[in-house]
Amino acid sequence: MEHQINLPITGMHCENCVSTITRHLKKMEGVLAAEVSLATEYAAVTFDASALSEETIVDKIRDLGFDVVDEDKEDEVRAAEFRRQKLQFTVGVIFTLPLFLLSMGRDMNLLGEWASAYWVNWLMFGLALPVQGYVAWDYYIGGIKALRNRSANMDVLVAMGSSVAFLYSLAVTIALTTGEGERFGAHVYFETAAVIVTLIKLGKLLEARAKGKINAALKKLPQLAPKTACRLKDDEEQHIPIEQVGVGDVLVVRPGESIPVDGVVRSGESAIDESVFTGESLPVDKTPGDPVTAATMNQSGMLTIEATHVGAETALSRLVQLVYTTQQSKPPIQRAVDAVTNVFVPIVAAIAVVTFLVWWFVIGAGFTPAMLRLVAILVTACPCALGLATPTAVMMGTGIGAQRGILFRNGEALERAGNLTTIVLDKTGTLTEGKLTLTDILTDKDESELLQLAAAAERGSEHPIGKAVVQAAKERGLDMATPSQFKAIAGHGIAAQVNESRVIIGNLSLIQQQGIPTRRFEEEEAERLQTEAKTVLWVAVDGHVVGLLAVADTLKSEAQEAVAELYELGCTVTMMTGDNRVTADAIAKASRISDVMAELKPEDKAAAVKKLQTENRGLVAMVGDGINDTPALAQADIGISLGTGTDIARETAHVTLMHSDLRGLPDAIRLSRATMRTIKQNLFWAFFYNVLLIPIAAGALYPFPFVPMMFRELHPMLAAFAMAFSSVSVVLNSLRLQWRQNVRF
């Protein structure tokens, strides 16, 4: 029997951890599929329950050196992990800052003669030790796991570079203290090791916070369904926990209550707000025999429903599972720096070892000169500038984005946004305002009189269409009488008595049922309005049609401009909606979008995005704001949510446009491209110094007597200056983004 579980995992530091867990799980007999996400720290495992147990899977993950958290304690464990990361960073700052100031002050001769005393080195050692022994611990663990997988990641580079700088500095300090003089040199690099560790720890802290928000948002989905239900048994109402509802139970749902489970209406008529799944602002009228879905809202009449799907079988539960699965299965991006360091680290280590052996055994210079060459190479290759290359540009890019109301969830989202080639836009709430407004009044009489009468009749309505009419009358300052009689006719409209007039408002079917004659030009106008994606209301007074009203979810004012800019950036644009084809085509035409997908369910949206991804359309972005868009947002290479959207949509998305202005979408793409150019420039300069100085450290210039000795032997001061200069150049290059923030990228 096929079964799927979502396991929260702790202890993952990098994509090597993800690949390790995924590879071993897939090798287990009985496992049908396994996807692990570093972003959410979850593993989605599908397995044959008759051949394998959940406990066996958990034990396997723990045997690999990771831990599976008890679901009931997950929030507590995640919070504790964040506190630990925060404490590590705090400790790093407390000890690194005075160490850095002391080291720079001594190198620049700002502290006087006392700073040259040997005991100052021991003071630096004391400040660096907590950083190296406590703050850097995660890098050692991550590096060891990466090496076990026969690969080298950033953790290996950080651990190796900081350790070499720290241990070499300790050797220098011991030699100076024991009277051996400058046997290993006189310059120490304690501050280099500490700065590397603390800066990168800041990135880990921000990453932990982002993961916590994602997981918290995912957990909000099941909470949309009510916790209790009103079961009708033997003509008596029983309020029971939702877990006790079974298939076939008859439930009572009153106006204003959420539907507890998936079911079928047995009696009653009502309008159901299904926007939680469809994203559409217009409620759906339900009569006996119609299906209803858990977590949707009953707006008007009382219903009795028969439960057809409960627990994990409801549409809401399937939506939750779809979001988890899609989050885990997203293919990871291998950053340029990761790809380079996987090759760079082993090459540097090999060069250092070969240099050591050549100078000791081949040239015969002795152990100490050979060791100094080895240390010089490793110190020169220390990833200070490399560690700053990406984070500084990302910090600038995300900071500028925040000032413009564009929030990137992490550096990966910032990186990928610039490579987007296909943009999928949801209709309701994204291209449109997401609410119904009165757009047209057609009548032979005074427009204000018609609106005043219609609004008075609709005052007793809870339907969004009626509310739109009433709101329009209020905005025009019209006084509305109170209807003496009111009747909602489910699926058709309303009938009301206003003063001495009998008012009927609804669709053409209602007018025809009432035997009220219509004129041809009225029918033609109604058809025209419907082709413009508007809902037409026929207004009849005392048996005669007196006019037409039209309401619609109107296109956002900036939609056309935003779509045009996306085309200019080389992107193809597609509109996706759960609405009908006529409405979809009308909105697409108004926004100048040629590719339209209509009448889609939430799971259809995710499948449609996946299809676009497999059609070689490059990276695909999904832009939406509702819970119904969540699976598609998670499936897309980049999910983009609006600030007015639901919590789960914003947290599932990789990018959030806080002002809900679609023009922020092309701005986000331009900002991403500018940031990526800066990152590539930073990486070039970071590696340029290493590529230039590593051969010098290995002794490439030693045979040339006309070259100054400090270059022939690469004096430690020169290595320190080169590292500092490379870091400064990287930071200054990143700051250029900040200097350009007031101009278009």
C-alpha positions in Angstrom: 0.0 0.0 0.0 1.5 3.3 -1.1 1.9 5.9 1.7 3.5 9.3 1.9 5.1 11.1 4.9 6.7 14.5 5.5 9.6 14.3 7.9 11.1 17.5 9.5 14.9 17.1 9.5 17.6 19.0 11.5 21.3 19.0 11.0 21.4 19.8 7.2 24.0 22.4 6.3 24.3 22.3 2.6 23.1 20.6 -0.6 25.6 17.8 0.0 23.5 16.9 3.1 20.4 16.9 0.9 22.0 14.6 -1.7 23.3 12.2 1.0 19.8 11.8 2.5 18.1 11.6 -0.9 20.5 9.0 -2.3 20.4 6.7 0.7 16.6 6.9 1.0 16.1 6.0 -2.7 18.3 2.9 -2.2 16.0 1.6 0.5 13.8 -1.3 -0.6 10.2 -0.2 -0.6 10.9 3.5 -1.1 9.1 4.7 -4.2 10.2 8.3 -4.2 12.2 10.6 -1.9 12.7 14.3 -2.2 14.5 16.5 0.4 14.5 20.3 0.6 17.1 22.4 2.3 14.8 25.4 2.1 12.0 23.8 4.2 14.2 21.1 5.9 11.6 18.5 5.1 11.8 15.1 3.4 8.8 13.9 1.4 9.0 10.1 1.2 6.6 7.9 -0.7 6.9 4.2 0.2 5.2 0.8 0.2 3.8 0.5 3.7 3.6 -3.3 3.3 7.3 -3.6 2.8 8.7 -0.7 4.9 7.7 1.2 8.1 8.0 4.9 8.9 10.2 4.0 11.9 12.8 2.3 9.6 13.0 5.4 7.4 13.5 7.6 10.4 16.2 5.3 11.8 18.0 5.4 8.4 18.1 9.2 8.4 19.5 9.2 11.9 22.1 6.7 11.0 23.4 9.2 8.4 24.1 11.7 11.2 20.9 13.8 10.9 17.8 13.9 13.2 14.1 13.6 12.5 12.1 15.9 14.8 8.9 14.8 16.5 6.1 16.7 14.7 4.6 17.8 18.0 7.9 19.3 19.1 9.0 20.7 15.7 8.3 24.3 16.5 10.2 24.0 19.8 13.2 22.4 18.1 13.2 24.9 15.3 13.0 27.8 17.7 15.9 26.3 19.8 18.0 25.9 16.6 17.4 29.6 15.7 18.4 30.7 19.2 21.6 28.6 18.9 22.5 30.2 15.6 21.7 33.6 17.1 23.9 32.9 20.1 26.8 31.8 17.9 26.6 34.9 15.8 26.4 37.1 19.0 29.5 35.3 20.4 31.2 35.8 17.1 30.6 39.6 17.1 31.6 40.0 20.7 35.0 38.5 20.2 35.7 39.3 16.5 35.1 43.1 16.7 37.8 43.9 19.4 40.1 41.3 17.7 39.7 43.1 14.4 40.3 46.5 15.9 43.3 45.4 17.8 44.9 43.7 14.8 44.3 46.6 12.4 45.5 49.1 15.0 48.7 47.2 15.4 49.3 46.8 11.7 48.8 50.5 11.1 51.1 51.5 14.1 48.2 53.3 15.9 48.6 51.6 19.3 52.2 52.3 20.2 55.1 50.0 21.1 53.2 47.9 23.6 51.1 46.3 20.7 54.3 44.7 19.4 54.8 42.6 22.6 54.5 38.8 22.2 51.7 38.7 24.9 49.4 40.7 22.5 49.4 37.7 20.2 48.1 35.6 23.2 45.4 38.1 23.7 44.4 37.8 20.1 44.5 34.0 20.5 42.2 34.3 23.5 39.7 36.4 21.5 39.9 34.1 18.4 39.6 30.8 20.3 35.8 31.0 21.1 35.1 31.9 17.5 37.1 29.1 16.1 36.0 26.5 18.7 32.3 27.4 19.1 31.0 29.6 16.2 32.8 27.7 13.5 31.7 24.3 14.8 28.9 24.0 12.2 31.4 24.5 9.3 33.5 21.6 10.6 30.5 19.3 10.7 29.3 20.4 7.3 32.8 20.1 5.8 33.3 16.6 7.3 29.9 15.4 5.8 30.8 16.9 2.4 34.2 15.1 2.4 32.5 11.9 3.3 30.4 12.4 0.1 33.7 13.0 -1.8 32.9 16.6 -2.6 34.0 20.0 -1.4 31.6 22.8 -0.5 31.8 26.2 1.1 31.9 24.6 4.5 35.2 22.8 3.6 36.6 26.1 2.3 35.6 28.1 5.4 36.8 25.4 7.8 40.1 24.8 6.0 40.9 28.5 5.4 40.0 29.7 8.9 41.8 26.7 10.5 45.0 27.2 8.6 45.0 30.9 9.5 44.3 30.1 13.1 46.8 27.3 13.5 49.5 29.0 11.7 49.0 32.1 13.9 49.2 29.9 17.0 52.5 28.4 15.8 53.9 31.9 15.2 52.8 32.9 18.7 54.3 29.9 20.4 57.6 30.3 18.5 57.8 34.0 19.5 57.0 33.1 23.1 59.5 30.2 23.5 62.3 32.4 22.1 62.6 30.6 18.7 62.2 34.0 17.1 60.5 34.4 13.8 60.9 30.8 12.9 57.4 30.8 11.3 57.3 34.5 10.6 56.1 37.3 12.8 52.6 38.1 11.4 49.5 36.4 12.8 46.1 36.0 11.1 43.8 35.4 14.1 41.4 38.2 12.9 41.2 36.7 9.4 39.9 33.4 10.8 37.4 35.1 13.1 36.1 37.6 10.5 35.5 34.8 7.9 33.6 32.6 10.4 31.4 35.5 11.9 30.4 37.0 8.5 29.3 33.7 7.1 27.5 32.9 10.3 25.3 36.0 9.7 24.1 34.4 6.5 23.3 31.1 8.3 21.3 33.1 10.8 19.2 34.8 8.2 18.7 31.4 6.4 17.4 29.8 9.6 14.9 32.7 10.1 13.6 32.3 6.5 13.2 28.5 7.0 11.2 29.1 10.1 8.8 31.5 8.3 8.3 29.0 5.5 7.5 26.1 7.9 5.1 28.3 10.0 3.2 29.3 6.9 2.8 25.7 5.6 1.3 24.8 9.0 -1.4 27.4 8.6 -3.0 25.6 5.7 -4.6 22.8 7.8 -5.9 25.4 10.2 -8.2 26.8 7.6 -10.7 24.0 8.2 -12.9 24.3 11.3 -12.0 22.3 14.4 -15.5 21.1 15.1 -18.6 20.2 13.1 -22.4 20.1 13.8 -23.6 16.6 13.1 -27.3 15.9 12.6 -28.2 12.5 14.1 -31.7 11.4 15.0 -32.9 14.9 14.4 -30.6 16.2 17.1 -27.6 18.4 16.5 -24.2 17.2 18.0 -21.1 19.4 18.1 -18.2 17.0 17.6 -14.4 17.3 16.9 -13.7 17.3 13.2 -11.7 14.1 13.6 -14.9 12.2 14.6 -16.7 13.0 11.3 -17.1 10.0 9.1 -18.1 9.5 5.5 -21.9 9.5 5.2 -22.5 11.8 8.3 -25.0 14.6 7.8 -23.7 18.0 8.9 -25.4 21.3 9.5 -23.6 24.5 8.2 -25.1 27.9 9.1 -24.4 31.2 7.4 -20.9 32.6 8.3 -19.5 29.1 9.1 -16.8 27.2 7.2 -17.6 23.9 5.5 -15.9 21.3 7.7 -15.4 18.5 5.2 -15.9 17.7 1.5 -19.5 16.8 0.8 -22.7 17.1 -1.1 -25.6 19.4 -0.3 -28.7 17.5 0.8 -31.0 20.4 1.6 -30.9 24.2 1.6 -29.6 26.9 -0.8 -26.7 29.3 -0.3 -23.8 31.2 -1.9 -20.4 29.6 -1.0 -17.2 31.7 -1.1 -14.7 29.3 -2.7 -12.0 31.9 -3.2 -9.7 29.9 -0.8 -9.4 27.3 -3.7 -10.4 29.1 -6.8 -9.2 32.6 -6.0 -12.3 34.0 -7.6 -14.2 36.8 -5.8 -17.6 35.8 -7.1 -19.3 33.2 -4.8 -20.8 30.0 -6.2 -24.5 29.3 -5.6 -25.2 25.9 -4.2 -28.4 23.9 -4.3 -29.2 20.2 -3.4 -26.9 17.8 -5.2 -24.0 20.3 -5.6 -20.6 19.5 -4.1 -19.0 21.6 -1.4 -15.4 21.7 -0.2 -13.8 21.9 3.3 -12.6 25.3 4.4 -14.9 27.2 2.0 -17.3 29.7 3.6 -21.1 29.5 3.7 -22.3 33.1 3.1 -26.1 33.1 3.2 -28.5 30.2 3.7 -28.3 27.2 6.1 -27.2 23.9 4.5 -27.2 20.3 5.4 -24.5 18.3 3.7 -23.5 14.7 3.5 -19.8 14.1 4.1 -18.0 12.4 1.2 -14.3 12.9 2.0 -12.9 13.4 5.5 -9.4 13.7 7.0 -6.5 13.3 4.6 -8.9 12.7 1.7 -10.4 16.3 1.6 -9.4 18.8 -1.1 -7.7 20.9 1.6 -5.5 18.1 2.8 -4.6 17.2 -0.7 -3.6 20.8 -1.3 -1.4 20.8 1.8 0.3 17.6 0.6 0.8 19.0 -2.8 2.5 22.1 -1.4 4.9 20.0 0.7 5.7 17.7 -2.2 6.3 20.5 -4.7 8.5 22.4 -2.2 10.7 19.4 -1.7 11.0 18.4 -5.4 12.2 21.8 -6.6 15.6 21.3 -8.3 18.4 23.0 -6.4 20.5 25.8 -8.0 24.2 25.2 -8.0 25.7 28.6 -7.4 28.7 29.7 -9.4 30.7 29.9 -6.2 29.8 26.4 -5.1 30.7 25.0 -8.5 34.1 26.7 -8.5 34.9 25.9 -4.9 34.3 22.2 -5.6 37.2 22.3 -7.9 39.2 25.2 -6.3 39.6 23.6 -2.9 41.1 20.3 -3.9 43.4 22.1 -6.4 44.7 24.5 -3.8 45.3 21.7 -1.3 47.1 19.7 -4.0 49.3 22.7 -5.0 50.2 23.3 -1.4 51.2 19.7 -0.7 53.2 19.4 -4.0 54.9 22.8 -3.2 55.8 21.5 0.2 57.3 18.3 -1.1 59.2 20.0 -3.9 60.8 22.6 -1.6 61.7 20.1 1.1 62.9 17.1 -1.0 63.7 18.3 -4.5 65.1 21.8 -3.9 66.4 20.8 -0.4 65.5 24.0 1.3 64.6 22.3 4.5 61.4 21.6 6.4 60.7 25.2 7.7 61.0 27.0 4.3 58.9 24.3 2.7 56.2 24.6 5.5 56.2 28.3 5.1 55.5 27.9 1.4 52.6 25.5 2.1 51.1 27.9 4.7 51.6 30.9 2.4 49.5 29.1 -0.3 46.7 28.2 2.0 46.6 31.6 3.6 46.7 33.3 0.2 43.8 31.1 -0.8 41.9 31.9 2.4 38.2 32.6 1.3 37.9 36.1 2.8 37.0 37.9 -0.4 35.3 34.8 -1.7 33.1 34.7 1.4 32.2 38.4 0.8 31.7 38.2 -3.0 28.2 36.8 -3.0 26.8 38.0 0.4 27.7 41.7 -0.1 26.1 41.9 -3.5 23.0 39.9 -2.3 22.7 42.2 0.7 22.8 45.3 -1.5 20.4 43.8 -4.0 17.9 42.6 -1.3 18.2 46.0 0.5 17.5 48.0 -2.6 14.6 45.7 -3.4 13.1 46.2 0.1 13.3 50.0 -0.4 11.3 49.5 -3.6 8.8 47.1 -2.0 10.3 44.0 -3.6 11.2 41.4 -1.0 13.4 38.4 -2.0 13.1 35.5 0.3 16.8 34.6 0.0 19.8 35.1 -2.3 18.8 32.1 -4.4 15.5 33.9 -5.3 17.4 37.1 -6.1 19.7 35.1 -8.4 17.1 33.2 -10.3 14.7 36.1 -10.9 17.0 37.6 -13.6 17.0 34.4 -15.6 13.2 34.2 -15.9 11.9 33.6 -19.4 8.2 32.8 -18.8 5.9 34.7 -16.5 2.5 33.2 -15.5 0.1 35.7 -14.1 -3.0 34.7 -12.0 -6.0 36.8 -13.0 -8.0 37.6 -9.9 -6.2 39.9 -7.4 -3.1 39.9 -9.6 -4.1 41.4 -12.9 -7.4 42.5 -11.5 -8.4 44.4 -8.3 -9.8 41.2 -6.8 -13.2 42.7 -5.8 -16.4 43.5 -7.6 -17.3 47.1 -8.5 -20.1 48.6 -10.4 -18.8 49.5 -13.9 -21.9 50.3 -16.1 -25.4 51.7 -15.7 -27.6 51.5 -18.8 -31.1 53.0 -18.6 -33.5 55.3 -20.4 -34.1 57.1 -17.1 -31.9 59.0 -14.7 -28.9 56.8 -13.8 -28.8 58.0 -10.2 -32.5 57.1 -9.7 -32.0 53.6 -11.1 -28.9 53.1 -8.9 -30.7 54.5 -5.8 -33.6 52.1 -6.3 -31.4 49.1 -7.1 -29.2 49.7 -4.1 -32.2 50.1 -1.8 -33.4 46.6 -3.0 -30.0 45.1 -2.5 -29.6 46.4 1.1 -30.8 43.1 2.4 -28.4 41.1 0.3 -25.2 39.5 1.6 -24.1 38.6 -1.9 -20.9 40.4 -3.1 -22.8 41.5 -6.2 -25.4 43.2 -4.1 -22.7 44.7 -1.9 -21.0 46.2 -5.0 -24.2 47.9 -6.0 -24.8 49.3 -2.5 -21.2 50.5 -2.3 -21.5 52.3 -5.6 -24.6 54.2 -4.3 -22.8 55.1 -1.1 -19.9 56.5 -3.1 -22.3 58.7 -5.0 -23.9 59.9 -1.8 -27.3 58.5 -2.6 -29.9 57.9 0.1 -31.3 54.4 0.2 -34.7 53.3 1.5 -35.1 50.1 3.5 -36.9 47.4 1.6 -40.1 46.2 3.3 -39.7 42.7 1.8 -36.7 40.9 0.6 -36.1 37.5 -0.9 -32.9 36.0 -2.2 -33.4 33.7 -5.2 -30.4 31.4 -5.1 -28.5 31.3 -8.4 -30.6 34.0 -10.0 -30.9 37.3 -8.0 -33.3 39.0 -5.5 -36.8 40.3 -5.2 -37.7 43.2 -2.9 -40.4 45.7 -2.1 -39.1 49.3 -2.0 -41.7 51.8 -1.0 -44.5 51.2 -3.5 -42.4 49.4 -6.1 -41.8 45.7 -6.7 -38.1 45.4 -7.7 -36.6 42.4 -9.4 -32.8 42.3 -9.9 -30.9 39.3 -11.3 -29.9 37.5 -14.4 -31.8 37.1 -17.7 -33.1 33.7 -16.6 -34.8 35.3 -13.5 -36.4 38.0 -15.7 -37.8 35.4 -18.1 -39.1 33.2 -15.2 -41.0 36.2 -14.0 -42.6 36.7 -17.4 -41.1 40.2 -17.8 -40.6 41.2 -21.5 -37.2 42.3 -22.7 -36.2 44.4 -25.7 -33.7 43.3 -28.3 -31.3 46.2 -27.8 -31.2 45.4 -24.1 -30.3 41.8 -24.9 -27.6 43.0 -27.3 -26.2 45.4 -24.7 -26.2 42.6 -22.1 -24.2 40.3 -24.5 -21.7 43.1 -25.2 -21.1 43.6 -21.5 -20.7 39.9 -20.9 -18.0 39.7 -23.6 -16.1 42.3 -21.5 -16.0 39.9 -18.5 -18.8 41.7 -16.7 -21.7 40.3 -14.8 -25.0 41.8 -16.0 -27.9 42.6 -13.6 -31.3 43.1 -15.1 -33.4 45.6 -13.1 -37.2 45.4 -13.4 -39.7 47.5 -11.6 -43.4 46.5 -11.4 -43.0 44.1 -14.3 -41.0 46.3 -16.6 -37.2 46.3 -17.3 -35.9 49.7 -16.5 -32.2 49.2 -17.0 -29.1 47.1 -16.8 -26.3 47.2 -14.2 -22.9 45.6 -14.8 -20.3 44.6 -12.1 -16.9 43.3 -12.7 -13.5 42.6 -11.2 -11.7 45.4 -13.0 -8.2 45.4 -14.5 -5.5 47.1 -12.4 -4.4 50.4 -13.8 -0.7 49.4 -14.1 -1.4 45.9 -15.6 -0.9 46.9 -19.2 2.3 48.8 -18.5 3.8 45.9 -16.4 3.0 43.3 -19.1 4.5 45.5 -21.8 7.7 45.9 -19.7 7.9 42.1 -19.3 7.8 41.7 -23.1 10.6 44.2 -23.4 12.7 42.2 -21.0 12.4 39.2 -23.4 9.8 37.3 -21.3 6.7 35.5 -22.6 3.6 36.2 -20.5 0.7 33.7 -19.8 -2.5 34.4 -17.9 -3.9 31.6 -15.7 -7.3 31.5 -13.9 -10.0 29.4 -12.5 -12.6 31.6 -14.1 -14.5 30.8 -17.2 -13.1 31.2 -20.7 -15.1 34.2 -21.7 -14.1 36.3 -18.7 -10.5 35.1 -19.0 -10.3 36.1 -22.7 -11.7 39.5 -21.9 -9.2 40.3 -19.2 -6.3 38.9 -21.3 -7.3 41.1 -24.2 -7.5 44.2 -22.0 -4.0 43.5 -20.5 -2.7 42.5 -24.0 -1.8 38.9 -23.1 -2.2 36.4 -25.9 -1.6 33.1 -24.0 -4.5 32.2 -21.7 -5.3 29.2 -19.5 -8.8 29.2 -18.0 -11.1 27.1 -15.8 -8.2 25.6 -13.8 -8.3 24.0 -10.3 -5.4 24.6 -7.9 -3.8 21.3 -8.8 -4.3 22.1 -12.5 -2.4 25.3 -12.0 0.6 23.5 -10.6 0.4 20.9 -13.4 0.2 23.7 -16.0 3.3 25.4 -14.6 5.1 22.0 -14.6 4.2 21.5 -18.2 5.6 24.9 -19.1 8.8 23.9 -17.3 9.1 20.8 -19.4 8.5 22.6 -22.7 12.0 24.1 -22.6 10.7 27.5 -21.8 13.5 28.2 -19.4 12.8 29.4 -15.9 9.1 29.9 -15.2 7.7 32.3 -12.6 4.2 32.1 -11.2 2.6 35.3 -9.9 -0.4 35.0 -7.6 -1.9 36.0 -4.2 -4.3 33.3 -3.1 -4.2 30.0 -1.3 -5.4 28.4 -4.5 -2.2 29.7 -6.2 0.1 28.1 -3.5 0.8 24.8 -5.3 1.7 26.7 -8.5 3.8 29.2 -6.6 5.7 26.2 -5.1 6.0 24.4 -8.4 7.4 27.4 -10.3 11.1 28.1 -10.5 10.3 31.4 -8.9 7.0 32.0 -7.1 6.0 35.7 -6.8 3.2 36.8 -4.4 1.6 40.2 -3.8 1.7 41.9 -0.5 -2.1 41.8 -0.2 -2.1 38.1 -0.7 -2.6 35.4 1.9 0.1 34.5 4.5 0.7 31.1 2.9 1.0 32.6 -0.6 3.6 35.1 0.6 5.6 32.6 2.5 5.5 30.0 -0.2 6.6 32.5 -2.8 10.2 33.4 -3.4 9.5 37.0 -4.1 6.8 39.3 -2.6 5.7 42.6 -4.1 4.7 44.5 -1.0 2.9 47.3 -2.8 1.0 44.9 -5.0 2.0 47.0 -7.9 2.7 44.7 -10.9 5.4 47.1 -12.2 7.5 45.8 -9.4 7.8 42.5 -11.3 9.9 43.9 -14.2 11.8 45.9 -11.6 12.6 42.7 -9.7 14.0 41.1 -12.9 16.2 44.1 -13.7 17.5 44.3 -10.1 18.3 40.5 -10.2 20.2 40.9 -13.4 22.2 43.9 -12.1 23.0 42.0 -8.9 24.1 38.9 -10.7 26.5 41.0 -12.9 28.0 42.4 -9.7 28.3 38.9 -8.1 30.2 37.6 -11.2 32.5 40.6 -11.1 33.1 40.0 -7.4 33.9 36.4 -8.0 36.3 37.4 -10.7 38.2 39.8 -8.5 38.1 37.3 -5.5 39.7 34.6 -7.6 42.0 36.9 -9.5 44.1 37.6 -6.5 44.3 33.9 -5.6 45.2 32.9 -9.1 47.9 35.6 -9.3 49.4 35.1 -5.8 49.2 31.3 -5.4 52.0 30.7 -8.0 54.0 33.5 -6.3 53.5 31.8 -2.9 54.6 28.5 -4.4 57.9 30.2 -5.5 57.4 30.9 -9.2 59.4 34.1 -8.9 62.1 32.7 -6.7 64.6 32.0 -9.6 64.6 35.6 -10.7 67.1 37.6 -8.6 66.0 41.0 -9.9 62.5 40.5 -8.2 62.3 41.9 -4.7 62.7 39.3 -2.0 59.2 40.0 -0.5 57.7 38.8 -3.8 60.1 35.9 -4.3 59.1 34.6 -0.9 55.7 36.3 -0.7 56.2 38.0 2.6 53.2 37.4 5.0 52.5 41.1 5.0 52.0 41.1 1.3 49.6 38.1 1.6 47.7 40.0 4.2 47.5 43.1 2.1 46.4 41.1 -1.0 43.6 39.5 1.0 42.5 42.8 2.5 42.6 44.6 -0.9 40.6 41.8 -2.6 38.0 42.1 0.1 37.8 45.9 -0.2 37.5 45.7 -4.0 34.6 43.3 -3.6 32.8 45.4 -1.1 33.3 48.6 -3.2 32.0 46.8 -6.3 28.9 45.7 -4.4 28.3 49.3 -3.1 27.9 50.4 -6.7 24.5 48.8 -6.6 23.6 51.1 -3.7 24.8 54.1 -5.6 22.6 53.2 -8.6 19.4 52.5 -6.5 17.7 55.7 -7.7 18.0 54.8 -11.4 16.6 51.9 -13.4 18.9 48.9 -13.7 
